[in-house]
Amino acid sequence: MTFNDYQFKEYIHQALAAANFERPTPVQEKLIPVVLSGRDLVGESKTGSGKTHTFLIPIFQMLDETADQVQAVITAPSRELATQIYQAARQIAGHSETDLRVVNYVGGTDKTRQMDKLQSNQPHIVIGTPGRIYDLVKSGSLDIHKAKAFVVDEADMTLDMGFLETVDKIAATLPRKVQILVFSATIPQKLQPFLKKYLSTPVIEQIKTKTVISDTIENWLISTKGRDKNAQILEMTKLMQPYLAMIFVNTKARADELHSYLTANGLRVAKIHGDIPPRERKRIMSQVKNLEFQYIVATDLAARGIDIEGVSHVINDAIPQDLSFFVHRVGRTGRNGLTGTAITLYQPSDDSDIRELEKMGIAFLPKLIKNGEFQDTYDRDRRANREKSQEKLDLEMIGLVKKKKRKIKPGYKKKIKWAVDEKRRKTKRIEARARGRAERKARKQEF
């Protein structure tokens, strides 16, 4: 199925063609008709699945371009996400012959100027962070009481960042018949009260995929045991030759340390974390899009809040403390059908976390750096698997083996070894006699 099979407005088709969007993603193919039907919707799918256009295309299709009022409100939990949605919406609106007013209201911008502009006219589509949108609604500047659609994007992140209460207040000012669309990578239990309060018999769709992460991503696992991690990452950067690589760290302090180290070694590295002022972060993002950096060191704020085109590699400096962030980190690469490589550094103490990730359906390829290249290596479980394959010793045998480990007199080890071997021989003889009896009995029954 292609987008040409849909009966969209002509300017929507033009916008999709200009963006080289030919075929809908599985999420779009399944959910766009649901949104167009006017039903409330809870859409759950993995990151990078095309959720943004899943709600933007129907919103523009149902938009009354001649009505001078707010017709859709879209919230996102971070400025970066809101700005990405805004840019996608502007791209569609730019192909309309009618002037479509799409605005982006986020923190760190001039609220007074926004309020002044709202005095002359209201936008058709409002996009922004919950706090700034609610501030404008509460002040009486932004009038959303006639909106037809309300979108809560990245609902799980909205909940995690403590913005759900503000989203609740926005929803309370909307008309009762407003269509509510909730999109999220996961639907946590704590989100259920909000859904029950505002959504009327919603369509609940979980777009299942064969893998938790895109099958276009190679997911490597590299041990840091006995290695200097900074030097190891620097060595990897020389071997990867990335178009653009994101390096995720668990703390701001680690981001500062790694950024300084890589920069001192001549790499073009951007740094993004929660202590970077909004204006500085905006400047950095602009430089990233202009390809002024080849590497970005970021905390998990960026993992959930930024969608940067062209990320060829992701490096996990460490496994995230919240394992759900692993999927969002890795999902920064391998998007839109492109291939990507995700490299996770681990140490022996991370084994339980790796097992949990494997239970989620994430498969790792063990790698090492040798002779100036990445090479396949053995599975980290090879010793455990080998031990499992050995015959199980009975209690008497285990006791004998344990005795071997003690500090004993010369010659005694040989006696223990002989005893262990003799026990094995006896066991084999007993098993052989039992098989012989069974075979003789079977032959007698034949006659």
TORFI-139882 format. One line per 2 residues: number of its first residue (from 1); for each residue x, y, z of C-alpha. Coordinates in Angstrom, 2 decimals. Layout:
N
NUM) X Y Z  ...
This chain:
447
1) 0.00 0.00 0.00  1.23 3.52 -0.84
3) 0.14 6.95 0.36  -1.36 7.53 -3.11
5) -4.03 4.94 -2.22  -5.42 7.34 0.42
7) -7.90 10.07 -0.47  -5.98 12.88 1.21
9) -6.13 16.57 0.34  -3.89 17.47 -2.55
11) -1.45 19.53 -0.46  -0.99 16.59 1.93
13) -0.03 14.35 -0.99  2.38 17.02 -2.19
15) 3.96 17.28 1.26  4.39 13.51 1.54
17) 5.95 13.33 -1.91  8.33 16.19 -1.07
19) 9.41 14.31 2.07  9.93 11.11 0.01
21) 7.24 9.28 2.00  5.93 6.62 -0.38
23) 4.61 3.86 1.82  3.03 4.10 5.28
25) 4.77 2.34 8.15  2.82 -0.51 9.83
27) 1.73 1.90 12.56  0.50 4.46 10.03
29) -1.27 1.90 7.87  -3.16 0.49 10.84
31) -3.91 3.66 12.82  -4.49 6.46 10.29
33) -7.93 5.03 9.36  -8.79 4.82 13.08
35) -7.88 8.48 13.63  -9.85 9.53 10.53
37) -12.90 7.70 11.92  -13.00 10.12 14.86
39) -12.54 7.47 17.55  -10.41 8.03 20.64
41) -7.21 6.06 20.38  -4.41 4.64 22.49
43) -1.58 3.69 20.14  1.38 1.75 21.51
45) 4.38 1.07 19.31  8.15 1.08 19.47
47) 10.19 4.24 19.02  10.93 5.33 15.45
49) 7.77 3.69 14.09  6.28 6.82 12.49
51) 3.82 7.89 15.20  4.17 11.62 14.42
53) 2.71 11.42 10.92  0.15 8.90 12.17
55) -1.65 11.75 13.92  -0.46 14.75 11.87
57) -1.78 13.51 8.52  -5.37 12.91 9.77
59) -5.33 16.23 11.68  -4.56 18.12 8.47
61) -7.07 15.99 6.56  -9.86 16.93 9.01
63) -8.74 20.55 9.37  -11.13 23.34 8.35
65) -8.66 25.81 6.86  -11.26 28.61 6.77
67) -12.15 28.44 10.47  -10.29 31.01 12.56
69) -9.91 28.89 15.71  -7.73 26.29 17.40
71) -8.68 22.89 16.01  -5.92 20.63 17.36
73) -3.69 20.67 20.45  -0.59 18.46 20.57
75) 1.56 18.08 23.69  5.05 16.61 23.91
77) 7.10 16.19 27.11  10.24 18.00 25.90
79) 11.08 21.09 23.87  13.04 19.01 21.38
81) 10.16 16.61 20.74  7.67 19.46 20.43
83) 9.97 21.21 17.97  10.31 18.05 15.87
85) 6.52 17.68 15.66  6.24 21.38 14.83
87) 8.77 21.06 12.00  6.93 18.05 10.57
89) 3.63 19.96 10.78  5.14 23.05 9.16
91) 6.42 20.89 6.31  2.86 19.74 5.57
93) 1.31 23.18 6.09  3.86 24.73 3.74
95) 2.22 23.00 0.77  -1.24 24.44 1.43
97) -2.41 27.40 -0.65  -4.34 28.61 2.39
99) -2.32 30.18 5.17  -2.27 27.59 7.95
101) -1.18 28.85 11.35  0.88 26.22 13.18
103) 2.59 27.36 16.37  5.11 25.89 18.79
105) 4.80 26.90 22.45  7.66 25.67 24.64
107) 9.50 26.86 27.72  12.49 29.13 27.28
109) 10.71 31.29 24.68  9.15 34.76 25.02
111) 5.75 34.16 26.61  4.75 37.84 26.57
113) 5.33 38.05 22.82  3.29 34.88 22.32
115) 0.42 36.35 24.32  0.50 39.55 22.28
117) 0.30 37.62 18.99  -2.65 35.63 20.27
119) -4.61 38.87 20.67  -4.78 39.32 16.88
121) -5.53 35.72 15.85  -5.61 32.15 17.13
123) -3.59 29.34 15.50  -5.15 26.39 13.72
125) -2.79 23.83 15.31  -1.09 24.22 18.69
127) 2.04 22.19 19.45  4.17 22.49 22.58
129) 5.14 21.39 26.05  2.32 20.99 28.60
131) 3.56 23.76 30.91  3.72 26.54 28.33
133) 0.45 25.55 26.64  -1.38 25.53 29.97
135) 0.15 28.89 30.98  -1.28 30.47 27.82
137) -4.66 28.80 28.33  -4.82 29.82 31.99
139) -4.00 33.44 31.12  -6.92 33.54 28.70
141) -4.67 34.23 25.71  -4.99 30.83 24.06
143) -8.55 29.67 23.33  -8.78 25.90 22.89
145) -12.41 25.31 23.95  -13.45 24.48 20.36
147) -10.56 22.14 19.52  -11.56 18.94 17.74
149) -8.47 16.85 18.53  -6.09 16.54 21.47
151) -2.88 14.52 21.07  -0.70 13.39 23.98
153) 2.55 12.24 22.39  5.10 10.11 24.28
155) 2.65 9.61 27.13  4.98 7.37 29.13
157) 7.71 10.02 29.07  5.11 12.66 29.98
159) 4.28 10.58 33.04  7.94 9.94 33.93
161) 8.77 13.65 33.81  5.84 14.62 36.04
163) 3.83 16.50 33.38  0.69 14.34 33.39
165) -1.07 16.57 35.94  -0.59 19.58 33.62
167) -1.87 17.55 30.66  -4.88 16.70 32.81
169) -5.56 20.42 33.35  -5.33 21.09 29.60
171) -7.74 18.23 28.88  -10.20 19.65 31.41
173) -10.53 22.88 29.37  -11.29 21.08 26.09
175) -14.82 20.32 24.80  -16.38 17.05 25.94
177) -16.56 15.67 22.39  -12.89 16.30 21.60
179) -11.10 13.36 20.00  -8.22 12.27 22.23
181) -5.22 10.45 20.78  -2.59 9.02 23.10
183) 0.66 7.72 21.59  3.42 6.05 23.51
185) 6.21 3.49 23.34  4.75 1.83 26.47
187) 1.49 2.23 28.41  2.38 2.20 32.15
189) -0.23 1.26 34.75  -0.04 4.76 36.28
191) -1.37 6.18 33.01  -4.64 4.23 33.26
193) -6.56 6.71 35.49  -5.99 9.51 32.93
195) -7.12 7.27 30.06  -10.27 6.20 31.90
197) -11.08 9.78 32.87  -10.94 11.36 29.42
199) -11.12 8.71 26.70  -14.50 7.38 25.58
201) -14.42 3.70 24.53  -11.04 4.16 22.85
203) -9.52 1.91 20.23  -6.47 0.37 21.90
205) -3.85 -0.79 19.43  -0.51 -2.34 20.25
207) 1.57 -2.67 17.11  3.61 -5.77 17.84
209) 6.94 -6.28 16.17  9.19 -9.31 15.89
211) 11.94 -7.54 17.79  11.96 -4.88 20.49
213) 14.50 -2.92 18.48  14.52 -2.51 14.72
215) 15.90 -5.47 12.78  18.02 -2.98 10.81
217) 20.21 -2.49 13.90  23.25 -4.64 14.73
219) 23.43 -4.82 18.51  27.00 -5.44 19.73
221) 28.22 -6.21 23.24  31.83 -5.41 24.21
223) 33.48 -6.13 27.58  35.37 -3.35 29.38
225) 37.02 -5.73 31.87  40.58 -4.61 32.54
227) 40.32 -1.74 30.06  40.32 2.05 30.44
229) 36.83 2.92 29.20  37.75 6.36 27.85
231) 40.61 4.91 25.81  38.39 2.08 24.66
233) 35.71 4.48 23.35  38.37 6.58 21.63
235) 39.70 3.44 19.91  36.18 2.52 18.79
237) 35.60 5.96 17.27  38.69 5.46 15.08
239) 37.39 2.10 13.85  33.73 3.05 13.34
241) 34.08 6.01 10.96  30.47 7.05 11.73
243) 28.34 9.50 9.83  27.01 10.61 13.21
245) 27.36 8.75 16.52  25.48 9.27 19.79
247) 27.28 8.20 22.97  24.91 7.74 25.91
249) 26.03 8.05 29.52  24.20 7.64 32.82
251) 25.15 10.89 34.58  25.89 14.53 33.79
253) 29.29 14.22 35.46  30.20 11.31 33.19
255) 29.00 13.32 30.17  31.32 16.18 31.13
257) 34.26 13.82 31.70  33.88 11.87 28.45
259) 33.20 15.02 26.40  36.39 16.64 27.71
261) 38.46 13.51 27.01  37.23 13.02 23.44
263) 37.52 16.72 22.64  41.09 16.78 23.98
265) 41.85 13.93 21.57  40.77 15.96 18.56
267) 37.19 14.74 18.00  34.29 17.04 17.13
269) 31.95 16.29 20.03  28.70 17.93 21.16
271) 27.42 17.55 24.72  23.75 17.49 25.74
273) 22.39 17.02 29.26  19.97 18.63 31.70
275) 22.35 21.36 32.89  22.87 22.77 29.39
277) 20.81 26.03 29.20  17.90 25.98 26.68
279) 19.46 28.61 24.42  22.79 26.78 24.36
281) 21.06 23.45 23.71  19.16 24.97 20.79
283) 22.43 26.27 19.34  24.08 22.87 19.74
285) 21.17 21.13 18.02  21.43 23.56 15.13
287) 25.13 22.75 14.80  24.36 19.02 14.94
289) 21.90 19.35 12.07  24.53 21.27 10.09
291) 26.92 18.33 10.66  29.40 20.44 12.61
293) 29.80 17.52 15.04  30.45 13.85 14.37
295) 29.77 12.72 17.95  27.17 13.62 20.58
297) 27.65 12.73 24.23  24.22 12.71 25.87
299) 22.29 11.62 28.95  18.94 9.83 28.75
301) 17.13 13.16 28.49  18.38 13.21 24.91
303) 17.56 9.54 24.39  13.86 10.26 24.83
305) 13.72 13.89 23.77  15.72 14.19 20.56
307) 15.30 12.70 17.11  18.37 13.41 15.02
309) 18.53 12.29 11.41  21.49 10.29 10.16
311) 22.65 8.61 13.40  24.70 5.68 12.11
313) 26.07 4.49 15.46  25.01 4.46 19.10
315) 27.45 3.72 21.93  26.18 2.90 25.41
317) 28.97 3.99 27.75  27.15 1.90 30.36
319) 23.86 0.04 30.59  21.17 2.55 31.70
321) 19.96 2.32 35.28  16.37 2.20 33.95
323) 16.50 -0.66 31.43  13.54 0.73 29.46
325) 15.84 3.53 28.29  18.03 0.98 26.51
327) 15.45 0.59 23.74  15.10 4.36 23.32
329) 18.86 4.83 23.18  19.42 2.14 20.59
331) 16.37 3.33 18.66  18.19 6.55 17.73
333) 19.86 4.60 14.91  18.47 2.22 12.27
335) 15.51 4.50 11.55  13.41 4.79 8.41
337) 14.75 1.51 7.06  18.41 2.54 7.31
339) 21.00 0.29 8.93  22.65 1.17 12.22
341) 25.06 -0.21 14.79  24.56 -0.06 18.56
343) 27.53 -0.88 20.79  27.04 -1.53 24.50
345) 29.99 -1.60 26.89  29.58 -3.90 29.87
347) 31.41 -5.34 32.82  30.81 -8.63 34.69
349) 28.55 -6.94 37.27  26.14 -6.03 34.44
351) 25.33 -9.65 33.67  21.92 -9.65 35.39
353) 20.88 -6.50 33.50  21.97 -8.05 30.21
355) 19.88 -11.13 30.98  16.86 -8.91 31.65
357) 17.37 -7.18 28.31  17.61 -10.55 26.61
359) 14.29 -11.54 28.20  12.81 -8.46 26.51
361) 13.79 -9.99 23.17  17.03 -8.08 22.63
363) 19.77 -10.20 21.06  23.43 -9.24 21.44
365) 26.40 -10.05 19.21  29.55 -10.44 21.37
367) 32.48 -8.50 19.91  36.02 -7.50 20.79
369) 38.65 -5.18 19.33  41.68 -7.08 18.06
371) 44.34 -6.25 15.51  42.75 -2.88 14.83
373) 39.27 -4.17 13.98  36.02 -5.38 15.51
375) 35.93 -9.17 15.65  33.37 -11.75 16.74
377) 34.13 -13.37 20.05  32.75 -16.12 22.25
379) 29.48 -15.84 24.11  29.94 -14.52 27.64
381) 28.01 -17.60 28.91  30.35 -20.16 27.37
383) 31.78 -21.29 30.72  28.33 -21.67 32.30
385) 27.03 -23.55 29.27  30.04 -25.87 29.28
387) 29.52 -26.67 32.94  25.84 -27.42 32.35
389) 26.76 -29.88 29.62  29.00 -31.92 31.92
391) 27.49 -34.93 33.66  25.96 -34.16 37.01
393) 27.79 -35.58 39.98  25.88 -37.27 42.77
395) 26.29 -36.15 46.38  29.14 -38.55 47.06
397) 31.06 -37.30 44.01  30.50 -33.66 44.92
399) 31.92 -34.36 48.35  35.01 -35.90 46.85
401) 35.53 -32.99 44.48  35.19 -30.48 47.30
403) 37.87 -32.33 49.24  40.26 -31.77 46.35
405) 40.07 -28.02 46.90  41.37 -28.23 50.44
407) 45.04 -27.94 51.39  46.04 -31.57 51.67
409) 49.13 -33.79 52.04  51.26 -34.79 49.02
411) 49.84 -37.85 47.23  46.36 -37.33 48.64
413) 45.21 -35.45 45.49  46.04 -38.51 43.42
415) 43.95 -40.65 45.75  41.01 -38.25 45.43
417) 41.37 -38.21 41.63  41.48 -42.00 41.60
419) 38.37 -42.15 43.79  36.51 -39.77 41.49
421) 37.55 -41.71 38.39  36.67 -45.04 40.03
423) 33.24 -43.71 40.97  32.66 -42.70 37.36
425) 33.77 -46.13 36.14  31.43 -47.88 38.59
427) 28.55 -45.69 37.47  29.22 -46.50 33.82
429) 29.42 -50.27 34.59  26.12 -50.15 36.45
431) 24.48 -48.28 33.57  25.96 -50.75 31.03
433) 24.62 -53.77 33.02  21.21 -52.14 33.24
435) 21.14 -51.61 29.48  22.22 -55.23 28.90
437) 19.42 -56.57 31.13  16.90 -54.41 29.32
439) 18.09 -55.66 25.91  17.99 -59.35 27.00
441) 14.51 -58.89 28.40  13.35 -57.29 25.16
443) 14.74 -60.22 23.11  12.97 -62.80 25.30
445) 9.66 -60.96 24.84  10.09 -61.20 21.06
447) 10.11 -65.03 21.29
